[in-house]
């Protein structure tokens, strides 16, 4: 029969063995867990075929489609300027008057001369039919009437030219004259600009001109107005290259009803070259440069594979991978700076 002391001793021995066994197993589990924690952590993106837009973005400059310099049609003194810089004007509106008073006097005199010559010719016509006067005398009177008629027409034309009128709806961008100044024929009087429609001029590289067609849509942004965009269409593509730049001029027309776009602004015009279906795309940030070689990293079963790639078009923040990726690949998109080919990783 066992004594109480013997039983207690046996239990103590069993407990000690169990404790030792537990202590022996703990380091292995902790080491395994620690090794997992020490692996580089990456994020991956599963590669699937997608649609990409191959776009051409070109710098450009805006200009008004209607930009007119009004010039004096005859020499004289500027009597009146009826508008100021920045004023809106309508087609036909008087902008300035040049020697109108003197021209009106000349016109009135020409009218009086013609009326008198016409009256004499009218009164002598019946007399020639009756044989009271000869044909030669009547011809002199009729010739005088015709001369007076020509002088009247000329005086009317000159009088009309005294009024400098806006040829289009628009705004006065700049006045070149003030009242009281003397101008010669051809001197500029005012610049009139209509900005209801704006033209964007771009230079297309010869490698891309085959993609640009009249009627093709374009998206335009202005450097001075970030966040806004306008949509227009191409209305002209040059058939001949500029010999200095080897580029082809193209124009995009935009509606500008609110007048936000001003002539001379720097802009960016985008054109769709082609749509690429079933493309494999990667974020630009996923690409790594190793010694001049362009790479991406792919994770498979917790192990990293380095892939040399060939790239295609760029669309916003992603790029087409022409060679080096396959559908279903797990592309590393975060943590790629700290990994190498063959390295084990933990996917987050």
C-alpha positions as CSV (number, residue, x, y, z in Angstrom):
1,X,0.0,0.0,0.0
2,X,1.4,3.4,-1.1
3,X,1.9,6.1,1.4
4,X,0.6,9.6,0.9
5,X,4.1,10.9,0.5
6,X,4.8,8.5,-2.4
7,X,1.6,9.5,-4.2
8,X,2.5,13.2,-3.9
9,X,6.0,12.7,-5.2
10,X,4.6,10.8,-8.2
11,X,2.3,13.6,-9.1
12,X,5.0,16.2,-8.8
13,X,7.2,14.2,-11.1
14,X,4.4,14.0,-13.7
15,X,3.7,17.7,-13.5
16,X,7.4,18.6,-13.9
17,X,7.7,16.4,-17.0
18,X,4.6,18.0,-18.5
19,X,6.0,21.4,-17.9
20,X,9.3,20.6,-19.5
21,X,7.6,19.1,-22.5
22,X,5.6,22.3,-22.9
23,X,8.7,24.5,-22.6
24,X,10.5,22.4,-25.2
25,X,7.7,22.9,-27.8
26,X,7.1,26.7,-27.3
27,X,10.3,27.9,-29.0
28,X,9.5,26.1,-32.3
29,X,6.0,27.5,-32.5
30,X,7.2,31.0,-31.6
31,X,10.0,30.8,-34.2
32,X,7.6,29.8,-36.9
33,X,5.3,32.7,-36.1
34,X,8.2,35.1,-35.9
35,X,9.5,34.0,-39.3
36,X,6.1,34.7,-40.8
37,X,6.1,38.2,-39.3
38,X,9.5,39.0,-40.6
39,X,8.6,38.2,-44.3
40,X,8.2,41.2,-46.5
41,X,4.5,42.2,-46.9
42,X,3.1,43.0,-50.3
43,X,-0.2,43.8,-51.9
44,X,-1.1,42.2,-55.2
45,X,-3.5,42.9,-58.1
46,X,-4.8,40.0,-60.2
47,X,-4.2,40.8,-63.8
48,X,-7.3,40.6,-66.1
49,X,-7.8,41.7,-69.7
50,X,-9.2,45.2,-70.0
51,X,-10.0,47.9,-72.5
52,X,-7.5,50.8,-72.9
53,X,-7.7,54.0,-74.8
54,X,-4.6,55.1,-76.7
55,X,-4.8,58.9,-76.6
56,X,-2.7,61.7,-78.0
57,X,-2.3,64.8,-75.9
58,X,-0.9,67.8,-77.6
59,X,-0.1,71.4,-76.4
60,X,-2.0,74.1,-78.1
61,X,-3.0,77.8,-78.1
62,X,-6.4,79.4,-78.4
63,X,-7.4,82.0,-80.8
64,X,-10.7,83.8,-81.7
65,X,-12.3,82.6,-85.0
66,X,-13.4,86.2,-85.7
67,X,-10.7,88.7,-84.9
68,X,-11.1,91.9,-87.0
69,X,-8.9,95.0,-87.2
70,X,-11.2,97.9,-88.3
71,X,-9.3,100.4,-90.5
72,X,-10.1,103.9,-91.7
73,X,-11.4,103.9,-95.2
74,X,-10.3,107.4,-95.9
75,X,-8.1,110.1,-94.4
76,X,-9.5,112.7,-92.1
77,X,-10.1,113.8,-88.5
78,X,-11.7,111.5,-86.0
79,X,-14.8,113.4,-84.9
80,X,-16.4,110.9,-82.5
81,X,-15.5,107.6,-80.9
82,X,-18.7,105.9,-79.7
83,X,-17.3,102.9,-77.8
84,X,-14.7,102.1,-75.1
85,X,-12.3,99.2,-74.7
86,X,-14.2,96.1,-73.6
87,X,-17.6,97.3,-74.9
88,X,-19.9,94.8,-76.6
89,X,-20.8,95.8,-80.1
90,X,-23.4,94.5,-82.7
91,X,-22.7,94.0,-86.3
92,X,-23.2,97.4,-88.1
93,X,-22.9,99.4,-84.9
94,X,-20.9,102.7,-85.4
95,X,-17.6,102.6,-83.6
96,X,-16.2,106.0,-84.8
97,X,-16.9,108.9,-87.2
98,X,-14.3,110.4,-89.4
99,X,-14.9,113.8,-91.1
100,X,-18.6,113.1,-91.2
101,X,-19.6,116.8,-91.0
102,X,-17.4,117.7,-94.0
103,X,-18.6,114.6,-95.9
104,X,-22.2,115.4,-95.2
105,X,-21.7,118.9,-96.6
106,X,-20.2,117.4,-99.8
107,X,-23.0,115.0,-100.0
108,X,-25.7,117.7,-99.7
109,X,-23.9,119.7,-102.4
110,X,-23.8,116.7,-104.7
111,X,-27.5,116.1,-104.1
112,X,-28.4,119.7,-105.0
113,X,-26.2,119.6,-108.1
114,X,-27.8,116.4,-109.3
115,X,-31.4,117.6,-108.6
116,X,-30.7,120.7,-110.6
117,X,-29.1,118.8,-113.5
118,X,-32.0,116.2,-113.5
119,X,-34.6,119.0,-113.5
120,X,-33.0,120.6,-116.5
121,X,-32.8,117.4,-118.4
122,X,-36.4,116.6,-117.6
123,X,-37.6,120.0,-118.8
124,X,-35.7,119.9,-122.1
125,X,-36.7,116.4,-123.0
126,X,-40.1,117.4,-124.4
127,X,-38.5,120.3,-126.3
128,X,-36.3,118.0,-128.4
129,X,-39.3,116.0,-129.3
130,X,-41.0,119.2,-130.6
131,X,-37.9,120.3,-132.4
132,X,-37.5,123.4,-130.2
133,X,-33.9,122.5,-129.4
134,X,-31.4,120.5,-131.2
135,X,-30.1,117.0,-130.2
136,X,-26.6,118.4,-129.4
137,X,-28.0,120.9,-126.9
138,X,-30.0,118.1,-125.2
139,X,-27.1,115.8,-125.1
140,X,-25.1,118.4,-123.2
141,X,-27.8,118.7,-120.6
142,X,-28.1,114.9,-120.3
143,X,-24.4,114.5,-119.9
144,X,-24.4,117.1,-117.1
145,X,-27.1,115.0,-115.4
146,X,-25.1,111.8,-115.7
147,X,-21.9,113.5,-114.4
148,X,-23.9,114.9,-111.4
149,X,-25.4,111.5,-110.8
150,X,-21.9,109.9,-110.6
151,X,-20.7,112.6,-108.3
152,X,-23.6,112.0,-106.0
153,X,-22.9,108.3,-105.9
154,X,-19.3,109.0,-105.1
155,X,-20.2,111.5,-102.3
156,X,-22.6,108.9,-100.8
157,X,-19.9,106.3,-100.8
158,X,-17.4,108.6,-99.1
159,X,-20.0,109.7,-96.6
160,X,-20.8,106.1,-95.7
161,X,-17.0,105.5,-95.2
162,X,-16.9,108.2,-92.7
163,X,-18.8,105.9,-90.3
164,X,-16.5,103.1,-89.0
165,X,-18.9,100.2,-88.3
166,X,-18.4,96.9,-86.5
167,X,-18.5,94.1,-89.1
168,X,-19.3,91.4,-86.5
169,X,-20.9,90.9,-83.1
170,X,-18.2,91.0,-80.5
171,X,-16.2,93.1,-78.1
172,X,-13.9,96.0,-78.5
173,X,-10.5,94.5,-77.6
174,X,-8.5,97.7,-78.3
175,X,-9.2,101.2,-79.6
176,X,-6.3,102.7,-81.7
177,X,-7.7,106.3,-81.9
178,X,-9.1,109.1,-79.9
179,X,-11.5,111.8,-80.9
180,X,-9.6,114.7,-82.6
181,X,-6.8,112.6,-84.0
182,X,-6.0,112.6,-87.7
183,X,-5.9,109.3,-89.5
184,X,-4.7,108.2,-92.9
185,X,-6.6,105.7,-95.0
186,X,-5.8,102.2,-93.8
187,X,-4.8,103.3,-90.2
188,X,-6.3,100.9,-87.6
189,X,-9.2,102.3,-85.6
190,X,-10.3,99.4,-83.4
191,X,-9.9,95.6,-82.8
192,X,-13.2,93.7,-82.6
193,X,-13.1,90.1,-81.3
194,X,-15.9,87.5,-81.1
195,X,-15.1,84.7,-78.6
196,X,-18.4,82.9,-78.8
197,X,-16.4,80.2,-80.6
198,X,-12.7,79.5,-80.0
199,X,-10.2,77.8,-82.2
200,X,-7.4,75.7,-80.7
201,X,-4.3,75.3,-82.8
202,X,-2.1,72.3,-82.3
203,X,0.9,70.8,-84.1
204,X,0.6,67.1,-84.8
205,X,3.8,64.9,-85.2
206,X,4.0,63.1,-88.5
207,X,3.9,59.7,-86.8
208,X,0.5,60.6,-85.4
209,X,-1.2,62.6,-88.1
210,X,-2.8,59.5,-89.6
211,X,-5.0,59.2,-86.5
212,X,-6.3,62.8,-86.8
213,X,-9.4,63.4,-89.0
214,X,-11.7,66.3,-89.7
215,X,-14.9,65.9,-87.5
216,X,-13.1,63.9,-84.9
217,X,-13.9,64.9,-81.3
218,X,-11.4,66.3,-78.9
219,X,-11.3,67.1,-75.2
220,X,-9.5,70.3,-74.3
221,X,-8.2,71.5,-70.9
222,X,-6.8,75.0,-70.1
223,X,-3.7,75.4,-67.9
224,X,-5.3,78.5,-66.4
225,X,-8.5,76.7,-65.4
226,X,-7.6,73.3,-63.8
227,X,-10.6,71.0,-63.4
228,X,-12.6,72.3,-66.3
229,X,-12.8,70.7,-69.7
230,X,-14.3,71.5,-73.1
231,X,-15.3,69.2,-76.0
232,X,-15.0,70.2,-79.6
233,X,-14.3,68.8,-83.0
234,X,-11.4,69.1,-85.5
235,X,-12.3,71.4,-88.4
236,X,-9.0,71.3,-90.3
237,X,-5.9,69.1,-90.7
238,X,-3.0,70.4,-92.8
239,X,-2.1,68.4,-95.9
240,X,1.5,69.7,-95.8
241,X,4.0,69.6,-93.0
242,X,5.6,72.7,-91.6
243,X,9.1,72.5,-93.0
244,X,10.7,73.9,-89.9
245,X,9.0,71.6,-87.3
246,X,8.0,68.6,-89.5
247,X,4.5,68.8,-87.9
248,X,1.0,69.2,-89.3
249,X,-1.2,72.0,-88.1
250,X,-4.7,71.0,-86.9
251,X,-7.5,73.1,-85.5
252,X,-10.2,72.3,-82.9
253,X,-13.4,74.4,-82.6
254,X,-14.9,74.9,-79.2
255,X,-18.1,76.6,-78.1
256,X,-17.4,79.4,-75.6
257,X,-20.8,80.9,-74.8
258,X,-19.7,81.9,-71.3
259,X,-16.6,83.6,-72.5
260,X,-14.3,81.7,-70.1
261,X,-11.7,80.9,-72.8
262,X,-9.7,83.9,-74.0
263,X,-7.6,84.0,-77.1
264,X,-3.9,83.3,-76.5
265,X,-4.4,80.8,-73.7
266,X,-2.2,77.7,-73.4
267,X,-4.2,74.5,-73.5
268,X,-4.0,70.7,-73.9
269,X,-6.0,69.0,-76.6
270,X,-6.6,65.2,-76.4
271,X,-7.5,62.9,-79.3
272,X,-8.4,59.2,-79.3
273,X,-6.0,57.3,-81.6
274,X,-7.3,53.8,-81.0
275,X,-9.1,51.5,-78.6
276,X,-7.2,48.5,-77.4
277,X,-9.3,45.5,-76.3
278,X,-8.1,42.7,-74.1
279,X,-5.1,44.7,-73.0
280,X,-3.1,43.7,-69.9
281,X,-2.6,46.9,-67.8
282,X,-0.5,47.6,-64.7
283,X,-0.4,50.7,-62.5
284,X,2.6,52.8,-63.4
285,X,3.7,52.6,-59.8
286,X,4.1,48.9,-60.1
287,X,7.0,49.2,-62.5
288,X,10.6,48.9,-61.1
289,X,13.8,49.9,-62.7
290,X,16.7,47.6,-61.9
291,X,20.0,48.6,-63.5
292,X,18.2,50.1,-66.5
293,X,16.0,47.1,-66.9
294,X,12.2,47.6,-66.6
295,X,10.6,45.0,-64.3
296,X,7.5,44.0,-62.5
297,X,7.2,41.5,-59.6
298,X,4.6,38.7,-59.6
299,X,3.7,36.7,-56.5
300,X,3.0,32.9,-56.8
301,X,2.5,30.7,-53.8
302,X,4.2,33.2,-51.6
303,X,7.3,33.5,-53.7
304,X,8.3,36.4,-55.9
305,X,9.1,36.2,-59.6
306,X,10.8,39.1,-61.3
307,X,9.5,39.6,-64.9
308,X,11.1,41.7,-67.6
309,X,8.4,43.5,-69.5
310,X,7.7,45.4,-72.7
311,X,5.3,48.3,-72.5
312,X,2.7,49.8,-74.8
313,X,0.4,52.8,-74.4
314,X,-0.1,54.8,-71.3
315,X,-3.6,55.8,-70.1
316,X,-3.7,58.1,-67.0
317,X,-2.1,56.2,-64.2
318,X,-1.8,52.8,-65.9
319,X,0.3,51.3,-68.6
320,X,-0.2,48.5,-71.1
321,X,2.1,45.5,-70.6
322,X,2.7,44.0,-74.0
323,X,5.1,41.2,-72.8
324,X,5.9,39.8,-69.4
325,X,2.5,39.4,-67.8
326,X,-0.3,36.9,-68.3
327,X,-4.0,36.9,-67.3
328,X,-4.4,35.6,-63.7
329,X,-0.9,36.8,-62.6
330,X,-0.8,38.3,-59.1
331,X,1.1,41.6,-59.8
332,X,2.8,43.2,-56.8
333,X,1.5,46.7,-56.5
334,X,2.7,47.7,-53.1
335,X,6.0,46.7,-51.3
336,X,7.9,46.0,-54.5
337,X,10.8,48.3,-53.4
338,X,11.9,45.8,-50.7
339,X,11.8,42.5,-52.6
340,X,13.9,40.5,-55.1
341,X,13.4,37.6,-57.4
342,X,12.9,34.3,-55.5
343,X,12.1,36.0,-52.2
344,X,9.3,34.7,-49.9
345,X,6.7,37.2,-49.0
346,X,3.5,37.5,-47.1
347,X,0.4,38.8,-49.1
348,X,-1.7,41.3,-47.2
